[in-house]
Amino acid sequence: MKIKMLPNWGKKLGFLVFIVSFFISGYKEFLQGITGCGPNSITFNYFENLCSDSVLHLFEVLAILGMFLYLFSREKIEDDYINKLRLESFQLTTLIGLIITIILYIISKDFKLKIEYFINLWLMFYLITFAIKKRIY
């Protein structure tokens, strides 16, 4: 099955959107982790007024969309071999993601994470797997 891919310049645009959105959305949690202050701390009142939780959530969504743009953009040289590598990477990433999810469920039923963590982890793992497969073969 052939999937329509975005042009090659979508890789650059997707990477730029991902990097900018990722750093903006992670800034608040990064500062809380360094200082050890909780989310209701007075220290972050200025930042919370500047970027509310809904704006930060928007940037998290933009980071995921930027990564999708990157994933669905063509390579400079697109052939059947690249399509095969893309499919193998997708299968391996999905299999490992399911195994990790099952292991986490076995370890703790009350495991509480946002869905964006799993989406970002899956997308990044796919990109790493595809890059490694492309370099090896």
Backbone as a printed PyTorch tensor [residue, N CA C, xyz], in Angstrom:
tensor([[[ 0.8290, -1.1730,  0.0000],
         [ 0.0000,  0.0000,  0.0000],
         [ 0.8810,  1.2460,  0.0000]],

        [[ 0.6290,  2.1170, -0.9100],
         [ 1.3820,  3.3650, -0.9950],
         [ 0.6740,  4.4450, -0.1840]],

        [[ 1.4430,  5.1260,  0.6280],
         [ 0.9220,  6.2300,  1.4290],
         [ 1.4910,  7.5190,  0.8590]],

        [[ 0.6310,  8.4950,  0.6680],
         [ 1.0950,  9.7890,  0.1830],
         [ 1.9320, 10.4510,  1.2700]],

        [[ 3.1310, 10.8560,  0.9040],
         [ 4.0400, 11.4830,  1.8530],
         [ 4.0960, 12.9830,  1.5720]],

        [[ 4.4370, 13.7280,  2.5900],
         [ 4.6360, 15.1690,  2.4440],
         [ 5.9740, 15.4170,  1.7540]],

        [[ 6.1810, 16.5930,  1.1840],
         [ 7.4770, 16.8870,  0.5560],
         [ 8.6200, 16.8750,  1.5690]],

        [[ 9.8440, 16.8450,  1.0760],
         [11.0270, 16.7540,  1.9310],
         [11.1730, 17.9510,  2.8560]],

        [[10.7410, 19.1290,  2.4380],
         [10.8770, 20.3070,  3.2930],
         [10.0100, 20.1900,  4.5410]],

        [[ 9.0570, 19.2420,  4.5740],
         [ 8.2510, 19.0080,  5.7700],
         [ 9.0820, 18.5130,  6.9400]],

        [[10.2240, 17.8530,  6.6400],
         [11.1210, 17.4060,  7.7130],
         [11.6810, 18.5980,  8.4750]],

        [[12.1330, 19.5960,  7.7420],
         [12.7080, 20.7820,  8.3930],
         [11.6410, 21.5440,  9.1790]],

        [[10.4720, 21.7130,  8.5760],
         [ 9.3880, 22.4250,  9.2480],
         [ 8.9160, 21.6700, 10.4870]],

        [[ 8.7380, 20.3580, 10.3570],
         [ 8.3010, 19.5460, 11.4870],
         [ 9.3040, 19.5600, 12.6250]],

        [[10.5940, 19.4790, 12.2930],
         [11.6330, 19.5090, 13.3210],
         [11.6490, 20.8520, 14.0350]],

        [[11.5070, 21.9430, 13.2960],
         [11.4910, 23.2740, 13.9010],
         [10.2850, 23.4380, 14.8330]],

        [[ 9.1060, 23.0300, 14.3730],
         [ 7.8970, 23.1320, 15.1990],
         [ 8.0450, 22.2770, 16.4550]],

        [[ 8.5910, 21.0690, 16.3000],
         [ 8.7720, 20.1810, 17.4470],
         [ 9.7150, 20.7850, 18.4760]],

        [[10.8890, 21.2470, 18.0430],
         [11.8930, 21.7720, 18.9790],
         [11.3590, 22.9890, 19.7290]],

        [[10.7710, 23.9380, 19.0110],
         [10.2750, 25.1580, 19.6580],
         [ 9.1560, 24.8150, 20.6460]],

        [[ 8.1950, 24.0180, 20.2130],
         [ 7.0570, 23.6730, 21.0800],
         [ 7.4920, 22.8170, 22.2570]],

        [[ 8.4260, 21.9030, 22.0250],
         [ 8.8950, 21.0220, 23.0930],
         [ 9.5640, 21.8180, 24.2060]],

        [[10.4040, 22.7880, 23.8510],
         [11.0860, 23.5700, 24.8800],
         [10.1430, 24.5190, 25.6010]],

        [[ 9.1840, 25.0960, 24.8920],
         [ 8.2250, 25.9850, 25.5530],
         [ 7.3270, 25.1980, 26.5000]],

        [[ 6.8420, 24.0320, 26.0550],
         [ 5.9360, 23.2540, 26.9090],
         [ 6.6570, 22.6190, 28.0930]],

        [[ 7.9330, 22.3170, 27.9640],
         [ 8.6650, 21.6770, 29.0500],
         [ 9.3470, 22.6320, 30.0000]],

        [[ 9.2830, 23.9310, 29.7330],
         [ 9.9850, 24.9180, 30.5340],
         [ 9.5080, 24.9400, 31.9860]],

        [[ 8.1910, 24.9320, 32.1870],
         [ 7.6340, 25.0180, 33.5340],
         [ 8.0070, 23.7920, 34.3630]],

        [[ 7.8460, 22.5970, 33.7940],
         [ 8.1860, 21.3750, 34.5230],
         [ 9.6860, 21.2890, 34.7880]],

        [[10.4790, 21.7910, 33.8600],
         [11.9310, 21.7990, 34.0320],
         [12.3200, 22.6640, 35.2240]],

        [[11.7440, 23.8520, 35.3290],
         [12.0470, 24.7320, 36.4560],
         [11.5590, 24.1410, 37.7730]],

        [[10.3950, 23.4960, 37.7490],
         [ 9.8970, 22.8730, 38.9730],
         [10.8000, 21.7290, 39.3990]],

        [[11.3370, 20.9910, 38.4620],
         [12.2350, 19.8860, 38.7940],
         [13.5550, 20.3670, 39.3600]],

        [[14.0800, 21.4620, 38.8270],
         [15.3650, 21.9860, 39.3070],
         [15.2180, 22.5960, 40.7020]],

        [[14.1680, 23.3920, 40.9050],
         [14.0230, 24.0910, 42.1810],
         [13.3760, 23.2310, 43.2490]],

        [[12.6670, 22.1680, 42.8530],
         [11.9970, 21.3170, 43.8140],
         [10.6830, 21.8890, 44.3050]],

        [[10.2190, 22.9530, 43.6800],
         [ 8.9480, 23.5630, 44.0820],
         [ 7.7980, 22.8490, 43.3790]],

        [[ 6.6690, 22.7890, 44.0310],
         [ 5.4820, 22.1470, 43.4690],
         [ 4.7790, 23.0530, 42.4770]],

        [[ 3.7330, 22.5250, 41.8240],
         [ 3.0140, 23.3150, 40.8180],
         [ 2.2340, 24.4780, 41.4170]],

        [[ 1.8990, 24.4490, 42.7080],
         [ 1.1500, 25.5340, 43.3420],
         [ 2.0620, 26.5260, 44.0510]],

        [[ 3.3270, 26.5150, 43.7260],
         [ 4.2940, 27.3680, 44.3930],
         [ 4.1460, 28.8200, 43.9490]],

        [[ 4.4750, 29.7350, 44.8540],
         [ 4.4230, 31.1660, 44.5390],
         [ 5.5180, 31.5370, 43.5490]],

        [[ 6.5730, 30.7450, 43.4920],
         [ 7.7220, 31.0350, 42.6240],
         [ 7.3210, 31.1690, 41.1660]],

        [[ 6.2860, 30.4390, 40.7310],
         [ 5.9480, 30.3970, 39.3190],
         [ 4.7310, 31.2310, 38.9610]],

        [[ 4.3140, 32.1570, 39.8290],
         [ 3.1520, 32.9730, 39.5040],
         [ 3.3670, 33.7930, 38.2440]],

        [[ 4.5530, 34.3560, 38.0480],
         [ 4.8220, 35.1450, 36.8500],
         [ 4.7330, 34.2750, 35.6000]],

        [[ 5.3370, 33.0920, 35.6580],
         [ 5.3210, 32.2130, 34.5000],
         [ 3.9130, 31.6930, 34.2230]],

        [[ 3.1390, 31.4010, 35.2920],
         [ 1.7740, 30.9210, 35.0950],
         [ 0.8980, 32.0010, 34.4880]],

        [[ 1.1470, 33.2620, 34.8200],
         [ 0.3990, 34.3440, 34.1900],
         [ 0.8060, 34.5000, 32.7300]],

        [[ 2.0680, 34.2570, 32.4430],
         [ 2.5600, 34.3720, 31.0770],
         [ 2.0640, 33.2160, 30.2150]],

        [[ 2.1590, 32.0060, 30.7140],
         [ 1.7320, 30.8070, 29.9810],
         [ 0.8380, 29.9760, 30.8760]],

        [[-0.4560, 30.0090, 30.6150],
         [-1.3790, 29.2050, 31.4190],
         [-1.2580, 27.7390, 31.0250]],

        [[-1.9310, 26.8800, 31.7700],
         [-1.8720, 25.4440, 31.4810],
         [-2.4610, 25.1220, 30.1140]],

        [[-3.4850, 25.8590, 29.6860],
         [-4.0750, 25.5880, 28.3690],
         [-3.1140, 25.9760, 27.2470]],

        [[-2.3380, 27.0270, 27.4330],
         [-1.3410, 27.4160, 26.4270],
         [-0.2150, 26.3940, 26.3830]],

        [[ 0.2180, 25.9270, 27.5530],
         [ 1.2550, 24.8940, 27.5940],
         [ 0.7680, 23.5980, 26.9560]],

        [[-0.5020, 23.2620, 27.1690],
         [-1.0710, 22.0740, 26.5280],
         [-1.0900, 22.2390, 25.0050]],

        [[-1.3910, 23.4440, 24.5420],
         [-1.3690, 23.7220, 23.0990],
         [ 0.0290, 23.4830, 22.5330]],

        [[ 1.0560, 23.9150, 23.2550],
         [ 2.4220, 23.6950, 22.7850],
         [ 2.7960, 22.2150, 22.8140]],

        [[ 2.2590, 21.4590, 23.7780],
         [ 2.4980, 20.0120, 23.7950],
         [ 1.8810, 19.3500, 22.5690]],

        [[ 0.6760, 19.7810, 22.2090],
         [ 0.0210, 19.2540, 21.0070],
         [ 0.8030, 19.6530, 19.7560]],

        [[ 1.2940, 20.8890, 19.7140],
         [ 2.1010, 21.3380, 18.5680],
         [ 3.3920, 20.5380, 18.4440]],

        [[ 3.9840, 20.1570, 19.5670],
         [ 5.1960, 19.3350, 19.5210],
         [ 4.8930, 17.9730, 18.9010]],

        [[ 3.7710, 17.3850, 19.2610],
         [ 3.3840, 16.0930, 18.6830],
         [ 3.0930, 16.2500, 17.2000]],

        [[ 2.3970, 17.3140, 16.8140],
         [ 2.1120, 17.5420, 15.3950],
         [ 3.3870, 17.7990, 14.5930]],

        [[ 4.3440, 18.4960, 15.1910],
         [ 5.6300, 18.7140, 14.5250],
         [ 6.3610, 17.4100, 14.2730]],

        [[ 6.2760, 16.5000, 15.2350],
         [ 6.9180, 15.2000, 15.0490],
         [ 6.1990, 14.3840, 13.9750]],

        [[ 4.8570, 14.4920, 13.9120],
         [ 4.1280, 13.8200, 12.8390],
         [ 4.5210, 14.3690, 11.4710]],

        [[ 4.6720, 15.6890, 11.3810],
         [ 5.1290, 16.2810, 10.1130],
         [ 6.4750, 15.6950,  9.6980]],

        [[ 7.3570, 15.5740, 10.6640],
         [ 8.6750, 15.0210, 10.3810],
         [ 8.5670, 13.5680,  9.9270]],

        [[ 7.7290, 12.7980, 10.6020],
         [ 7.5910, 11.3770, 10.2770],
         [ 6.9990, 11.1450,  8.8990]],

        [[ 6.0330, 11.9560,  8.5110],
         [ 5.3290, 11.7300,  7.2580],
         [ 5.8970, 12.5300,  6.0920]],

        [[ 7.1050, 12.9950,  6.2180],
         [ 7.7720, 13.6850,  5.1170],
         [ 8.6890, 12.7100,  4.3920]],

        [[ 8.8390, 12.9470,  3.1100],
         [ 9.6490, 12.0720,  2.2750],
         [11.1330, 12.2330,  2.5930]],

        [[11.8650, 11.1830,  2.3010],
         [13.3230, 11.2580,  2.3300],
         [13.7860, 11.9180,  1.0330]],

        [[15.0490, 12.3330,  0.9920],
         [15.5570, 12.9260, -0.2430],
         [15.5020, 11.9270, -1.3920]],

        [[15.8440, 10.6900, -1.1040],
         [15.7490,  9.6220, -2.0940],
         [14.7190,  8.6330, -1.5710]],

        [[13.5340,  8.6430, -2.1630],
         [12.4390,  7.7980, -1.7120],
         [12.2970,  6.6210, -2.6800]],

        [[12.4780,  5.4050, -2.1830],
         [12.3280,  4.2200, -3.0160],
         [11.6660,  3.1060, -2.2040]],

        [[11.5600,  1.9170, -2.7960],
         [10.9190,  0.7930, -2.1090],
         [11.7010,  0.3570, -0.8830]],

        [[12.9990,  0.5210, -0.9280],
         [13.8380,  0.1360,  0.2060],
         [13.5280,  1.0000,  1.4370]],

        [[13.3720,  2.2940,  1.2300],
         [13.0230,  3.2090,  2.3320],
         [11.6350,  2.8570,  2.8660]],

        [[10.7120,  2.5290,  1.9730],
         [ 9.3760,  2.1270,  2.4270],
         [ 9.4440,  0.8610,  3.2740]],

        [[10.2950, -0.0880,  2.8800],
         [10.4570, -1.3200,  3.6490],
         [11.0420, -1.0170,  5.0300]],

        [[12.0650, -0.1410,  5.0770],
         [12.6480,  0.2410,  6.3700],
         [11.6320,  0.9530,  7.2490]],

        [[10.8130,  1.8030,  6.6360],
         [ 9.7910,  2.5190,  7.3890],
         [ 8.7920,  1.5300,  7.9910]],

        [[ 8.3750,  0.5370,  7.2270],
         [ 7.4320, -0.4610,  7.7170],
         [ 8.0510, -1.3140,  8.8250]],

        [[ 9.2940, -1.7550,  8.6410],
         [ 9.9650, -2.5460,  9.6710],
         [10.1220, -1.7460, 10.9680]],

        [[10.4760, -0.4760, 10.8450],
         [10.6210,  0.3780, 12.0330],
         [ 9.2840,  0.5520, 12.7380]],

        [[ 8.2400,  0.7250, 11.9600],
         [ 6.9000,  0.8720, 12.5340],
         [ 6.4960, -0.3900, 13.2900]],

        [[ 6.7310, -1.5530, 12.6880],
         [ 6.3690, -2.8060, 13.3380],
         [ 7.1650, -3.0230, 14.6230]],

        [[ 8.4640, -2.7910, 14.5700],
         [ 9.3070, -2.9820, 15.7450],
         [ 8.9290, -2.0180, 16.8650]],

        [[ 8.6840, -0.7730, 16.5200],
         [ 8.3170,  0.2290, 17.5160],
         [ 6.9790, -0.1070, 18.1610]],

        [[ 6.0210, -0.5340, 17.3680],
         [ 4.7080, -0.8960, 17.9070],
         [ 4.8180, -2.1050, 18.8270]],

        [[ 5.5720, -3.1020, 18.4130],
         [ 5.7480, -4.2960, 19.2400],
         [ 6.4130, -3.9650, 20.5730]],

        [[ 7.4820, -3.1990, 20.5420],
         [ 8.1830, -2.8330, 21.7780],
         [ 7.3090, -1.9290, 22.6510]],

        [[ 6.5610, -1.0210, 22.0300],
         [ 5.6490, -0.1740, 22.7920],
         [ 4.5750, -0.9670, 23.5150]],

        [[ 4.0320, -1.9830, 22.8350],
         [ 3.0430, -2.8440, 23.4930],
         [ 3.6580, -3.6500, 24.6300]],

        [[ 4.8680, -4.1430, 24.4240],
         [ 5.5390, -4.9060, 25.4840],
         [ 5.7910, -4.0220, 26.7030]],

        [[ 6.2550, -2.8000, 26.4730],
         [ 6.4920, -1.8760, 27.5950],
         [ 5.1910, -1.5570, 28.3140]],

        [[ 4.1150, -1.3430, 27.5590],
         [ 2.8230, -1.0490, 28.1760],
         [ 2.3250, -2.2140, 29.0140]],

        [[ 2.4710, -3.4300, 28.5080],
         [ 2.0410, -4.6080, 29.2660],
         [ 2.8700, -4.7730, 30.5360]],

        [[ 4.1730, -4.5780, 30.4350],
         [ 5.0450, -4.6880, 31.6170],
         [ 4.6710, -3.6350, 32.6610]],

        [[ 4.4150, -2.3960, 32.2170],
         [ 4.0150, -1.3530, 33.1560],
         [ 2.6840, -1.6890, 33.8140]],

        [[ 1.7810, -2.2820, 33.0590],
         [ 0.4800, -2.6580, 33.6320],
         [ 0.6350, -3.7870, 34.6490]],

        [[ 1.5380, -4.7210, 34.3660],
         [ 1.7740, -5.8190, 35.3070],
         [ 2.3970, -5.3020, 36.5990]],

        [[ 3.3500, -4.3860, 36.4690],
         [ 4.0410, -3.8470, 37.6430],
         [ 3.1000, -3.0310, 38.5150]],

        [[ 2.3060, -2.1630, 37.9100],
         [ 1.4490, -1.2840, 38.7000],
         [ 0.1590, -0.9910, 37.9380]],

        [[-0.9770, -1.3230, 38.5590],
         [-2.2680, -1.0070, 37.9350],
         [-2.5810,  0.4790, 38.0500]],

        [[-2.0100,  1.1330, 39.0510],
         [-2.2980,  2.5430, 39.3000],
         [-1.2410,  3.4630, 38.7050]],

        [[-0.6590,  3.0670, 37.6040],
         [ 0.3740,  3.8510, 36.9410],
         [-0.2840,  5.0560, 36.2860]],

        [[ 0.0800,  6.2640, 36.7180],
         [-0.5820,  7.4640, 36.2250],
         [ 0.3970,  8.3470, 35.4630]],

        [[ 0.2160,  8.3750, 34.1720],
         [ 0.9610,  9.2700, 33.2920],
         [-0.0100,  9.8490, 32.2820]],

        [[ 0.3230, 11.0080, 31.7650],
         [-0.4950, 11.5840, 30.7050],
         [-0.2530, 10.8160, 29.4150]],

        [[-1.2290, 10.8150, 28.5350],
         [-1.1190, 10.0880, 27.2660],
         [-0.0310, 10.6950, 26.3790]],

        [[ 0.2470, 11.9720, 26.5560],
         [ 1.2680, 12.6150, 25.7230],
         [ 2.6600, 12.0200, 25.9580]],

        [[ 2.9120, 11.5080, 27.1560],
         [ 4.1970, 10.8690, 27.4160],
         [ 4.3660,  9.6200, 26.5560]],

        [[ 3.3060,  8.8340, 26.4570],
         [ 3.3680,  7.6260, 25.6420],
         [ 3.4690,  7.9590, 24.1510]],

        [[ 2.7210,  8.9660, 23.7150],
         [ 2.7750,  9.3630, 22.3010],
         [ 4.1740,  9.8560, 21.9580]],

        [[ 4.7230, 10.7430, 22.7780],
         [ 6.0740, 11.2550, 22.5150],
         [ 7.1200, 10.1510, 22.5520]],

        [[ 7.0050,  9.2510, 23.5210],
         [ 7.9510,  8.1470, 23.6110],
         [ 7.8820,  7.2680, 22.3720]],

        [[ 6.6650,  6.9570, 21.9110],
         [ 6.5080,  6.1120, 20.7280],
         [ 7.0790,  6.7970, 19.4920]],

        [[ 6.7630,  8.0760, 19.3150],
         [ 7.2500,  8.7960, 18.1380],
         [ 8.7750,  8.9190, 18.1320]],

        [[ 9.3480,  9.2280, 19.2880],
         [10.8050,  9.3370, 19.3540],
         [11.4770,  7.9850, 19.1360]],

        [[10.8940,  6.9340, 19.7060],
         [11.4620,  5.6050, 19.5180],
         [11.3820,  5.1840, 18.0520]],

        [[10.2850,  5.5510, 17.3740],
         [10.1660,  5.2470, 15.9440],
         [11.2650,  5.9670, 15.1470]],

        [[11.4720,  7.2370, 15.4510],
         [12.4990,  7.9990, 14.7310],
         [13.8850,  7.4080, 14.9590]],

        [[14.1760,  7.0100, 16.1910],
         [15.4810,  6.4140, 16.4930],
         [15.6360,  5.0810, 15.7750]],

        [[14.5890,  4.2490, 15.8080],
         [14.6470,  2.9460, 15.1410],
         [14.8430,  3.1050, 13.6430]],

        [[14.1080,  4.0270, 13.0370],
         [14.2290,  4.2610, 11.5950],
         [15.6260,  4.7680, 11.2460]],

        [[16.1500,  5.6840, 12.0530],
         [17.4930,  6.2210, 11.7810],
         [18.5540,  5.1230, 11.8980]],

        [[18.4410,  4.2680, 12.9090],
         [19.4120,  3.1880, 13.0840],
         [19.3120,  2.1940, 11.9340]],

        [[18.1020,  1.8050, 11.5540],
         [17.9380,  0.8720, 10.4540],
         [18.4580,  1.4530,  9.1430]],

        [[18.2500,  2.7420,  8.9470],
         [18.7170,  3.3770,  7.7030],
         [20.2380,  3.4320,  7.6530]],

        [[20.8750,  3.6230,  8.7770],
         [22.3460,  3.6920,  8.8260],
         [22.9850,  2.2990,  8.7160]],

        [[22.3320,  1.2960,  9.3070],
         [22.9000, -0.0520,  9.3090],
         [22.8160, -0.6710,  7.9210]],

        [[21.6640, -0.5720,  7.2720],
         [21.4780, -1.2400,  5.9960],
         [21.9380, -0.3640,  4.9160]]])
